[in-house]
Amino acid sequence: MRGLSVHQAPPLQIIALYFSTACVFWFLSSLLELFLFFKRELNLPLLVYSHVVGFALITMFGALFQMLPVVASAVISEPLKKAIPIYLALLLSSLLFLGGFLLKNENLLLFGATLLMLSIISAVFLMLYYLLPKKSFVPAVRGFKFSFLFLLVATLSGYLFLTLKEPLFFKIHYSFMLWGWIGGLIASVSFQVIELFYTTPPYPKFFAWHFHILVFFFLLFSLLGASFPYRLPLSILYIVYALTTVYLLLKSKRRVLEYTPKFWLLGMGLLLLASIFFVFGEFLAFLVSFVLFFSSIILGMMQRIVPFLVWFHLSGFGLKDAPLIFEIIPPRRQAITFYSFLTLCLSIPFALISTDFLIVSIILHLFTASVLLFNVLGSIGIYLKYVKQGL
């Protein structure tokens, strides 16, 4: 946020709308998970897509409205007028798409998928319109550009799989969605915020600048075959990234009580597991580990970004008694989120071994989602309280 005034920054309403909706999606998804468990009708594809589309995708687009002007100097003109239609399109299409899954209605599923594809493409083209002319002066900017490319490939291949039922398209879809879009975007963000937020040494310059190019070629290579050697380069790349991130975080000079670095460390541990499971072809274990990986990062960053922006906007408008960041979401509440999520992660192996233990994981899932929702809505409520007082 350096060098950016409150009048130049995107409105807080964008982050508030996107992030709160994503948290509601996660909460409702965990409730649905509990409901389906008792009905003995657990639907893993539905739950995964609910988390990836309803939680991760909406969160990431909301964050990009904030990050593109700050990191890439790609200032989107009249951002609120552009963010709201994209938000509504993503919300409606996601609900229709997930409704088709839930009701096992092929027509509704295809209709929702068509709208979701068009919504994603529209959002990507809007952001690329402002981003592509900007020079990639830092690795994060180049990473954003590649990540949007990965998302387009993942979206189109997913739609082709739904319509043509060709297994190759599904492989392309999940590979580019998880490793490319989600993993690539998280790496892009980390190249910027790890050093800035936590006062660490920078990532090795060559590695950060060429990371996304390597992801692209290793993704293509992994699609050439199903055996161990084809998956190995991509797995090694992300293992090196995870270990480098852990090393930098352990070198942090920032010694304050906050839990965001712990979420990053946990996330990197989960990414290591996902990379190992991926290379050995353990798809279910890979998928669960990867979902937990990006959930950990989003949990940490969301509880850092929202209170920071609330403080930034209130203090930027000249409010002398604006609450501090750690008063908006106190460390104790961050700790509850972290340890509940950590316990959830530790419970998953037992749930995969014994279905009798699955209810424990589902309750922990619901509790974590509830605490996150409370923390985010509470932060937004603090801002609205001051606004109503005539700020």
Residue pairs with C-beta under 8 A, 6 or more apart in sequence:
1 9
1 70
1 308
1 312
4 69
4 70
5 316
6 312
6 313
6 316
6 317
7 316
8 69
8 75
9 66
9 69
9 70
9 312
9 313
9 316
10 65
10 66
10 69
10 76
10 79
10 80
10 83
11 79
11 80
12 309
12 310
12 313
12 383
13 80
14 62
14 65
14 66
14 79
14 80
14 83
15 62
15 63
15 65
15 66
15 305
15 306
15 309
16 306
16 380
16 383
17 62
17 83
17 84
17 87
18 58
18 59
18 61
18 62
18 63
18 65
18 83
18 87
19 59
19 62
19 302
19 305
19 306
19 376
20 373
20 376
20 377
20 380
21 58
21 87
21 91
22 54
22 55
22 56
22 58
22 59
22 62
23 55
23 302
23 369
23 372
23 373
23 376
23 377
24 373
25 50
25 54
25 55
25 58
25 94
26 51
26 54
26 55
26 369
26 372
26 373
27 366
27 369
27 370
27 372
27 373
28 54
29 47
29 50
29 51
29 54
29 55
29 369
30 362
30 365
30 366
30 368
30 369
30 370
31 366
32 46
32 47
32 50
32 102
33 42
33 47
33 362
33 365
33 366
34 362
34 363
34 366
36 42
36 43
36 47
37 358
37 359
37 362
43 101
43 102
45 101
46 98
46 101
46 102
48 287
48 291
49 97
49 98
49 101
50 98
51 291
51 295
52 177
52 182
52 291
53 94
53 97
53 98
53 116
54 94
54 98
55 295
55 298
56 182
56 294
56 295
56 298
57 90
57 94
57 120
58 87
58 90
58 91
58 94
59 298
59 302
60 182
60 185
61 86
61 90
61 123
62 83
62 87
63 189
63 301
63 305
64 127
64 144
65 76
65 79
65 83
66 305
66 309
67 144
67 189
68 74
68 75
68 76
68 127
68 130
68 131
68 144
69 75
69 76
71 138
71 140
71 141
71 144
71 192
72 131
72 134
72 140
72 141
72 144
73 134
74 127
74 130
74 131
74 134
75 130
76 82
76 126
76 127
76 130
82 126
86 119
86 122
86 123
86 126
89 115
89 118
89 119
89 122
89 123
90 116
90 119
90 120
90 123
92 115
93 112
93 115
93 116
93 118
93 119
94 112
94 116
95 112
96 108
96 111
96 112
96 115
96 116
97 109
97 112
97 113
97 115
97 116
98 112
99 105
99 108
99 112
100 106
100 107
100 108
100 109
100 110
100 111
100 112
100 113
101 109
109 162
110 162
110 163
113 158
113 159
113 162
114 159
116 155
117 155
117 156
117 158
117 159
120 151
120 152
120 155
121 152
121 155
124 148
124 151
124 152
127 148
128 145
128 148
131 141
131 144
131 145
131 148
132 145
134 141
135 141
136 142
136 145
138 191
138 192
139 188
139 191
139 192
139 203
139 205
139 208
139 209
139 211
140 188
140 189
140 191
140 192
142 188
142 209
142 212
143 184
143 185
143 187
143 188
143 191
143 211
143 212
144 185
144 188
146 180
146 184
146 188
146 212
146 213
146 215
146 216
147 180
147 181
147 184
147 185
147 188
147 212
149 180
149 216
150 176
150 177
150 179
150 180
150 181
150 184
150 215
150 216
150 219
151 176
151 177
151 180
151 181
153 172
153 176
153 180
154 172
154 173
154 174
154 175
154 176
154 177
154 180
154 181
157 169
157 170
157 172
157 173
157 176
158 169
158 170
158 173
158 177
160 166
160 169
161 167
161 169
161 170
161 173
168 223
171 223
172 223
174 287
175 219
175 222
175 223
176 219
178 290
179 215
179 219
179 234
179 238
180 215
180 216
180 219
182 290
182 294
183 215
183 238
183 271
183 290
183 294
184 212
184 215
186 267
186 294
186 297
187 211
187 212
187 241
188 212
189 301
190 203
190 245
190 264
191 203
191 208
191 211
193 301
194 200
194 203
194 245
194 248
194 249
194 264
195 201
195 202
195 203
195 248
197 254
197 260
197 304
198 248
198 249
198 252
198 254
198 261
199 252
199 253
199 254
200 248
200 249
200 251
200 252
200 253
201 248
201 251
202 208
202 248
203 244
203 248
204 244
207 240
207 241
207 244
211 237
211 241
214 237
215 234
215 237
218 233
218 234
218 237
219 234
221 230
221 233
221 234
222 230
222 231
222 233
222 234
223 230
224 230
226 281
228 279
228 280
228 281
231 278
231 279
231 281
232 279
234 278
235 275
235 276
235 278
235 279
236 275
238 271
238 274
238 275
239 272
239 275
239 276
241 271
242 268
242 269
242 271
242 272
242 275
243 268
243 272
245 264
245 268
246 265
246 268
246 269
249 261
249 264
249 265
249 268
252 261
257 326
257 331
258 304
258 326
258 331
258 334
259 300
259 303
259 331
259 334
259 335
259 337
259 338
260 300
260 301
260 303
260 304
260 334
261 300
262 300
262 338
263 296
263 297
263 299
263 300
263 301
263 338
263 341
264 296
264 297
264 300
266 296
266 338
266 341
266 342
266 345
267 293
267 294
267 296
267 297
267 300
268 293
270 289
270 290
270 292
270 293
270 296
270 345
271 289
271 290
271 293
273 285
273 289
274 286
274 289
274 290
274 293
277 283
277 285
277 286
277 289
278 286
278 290
284 352
285 352
288 348
288 352
292 344
292 345
292 348
295 341
296 341
296 345
299 337
299 338
299 341
299 368
299 372
300 338
302 372
302 376
303 329
303 334
303 337
303 372
303 375
303 376
306 328
306 329
306 375
306 376
306 379
306 380
307 325
307 326
307 328
307 329
307 379
308 325
310 323
310 328
310 379
310 380
310 382
310 383
311 322
311 323
311 324
311 325
311 328
313 383
314 322
314 323
314 383
314 386
314 391
315 322
317 391
319 386
319 391
322 386
323 382
328 378
328 379
328 382
329 375
329 378
329 379
333 371
333 374
333 375
334 375
336 371
337 368
337 371
337 372
337 375
340 364
340 367
340 368
340 371
341 368
343 364
344 361
344 364
344 365
344 368
347 357
347 360
347 361
347 364
348 361
350 357
350 360
350 361
351 357
351 358
351 360
351 361
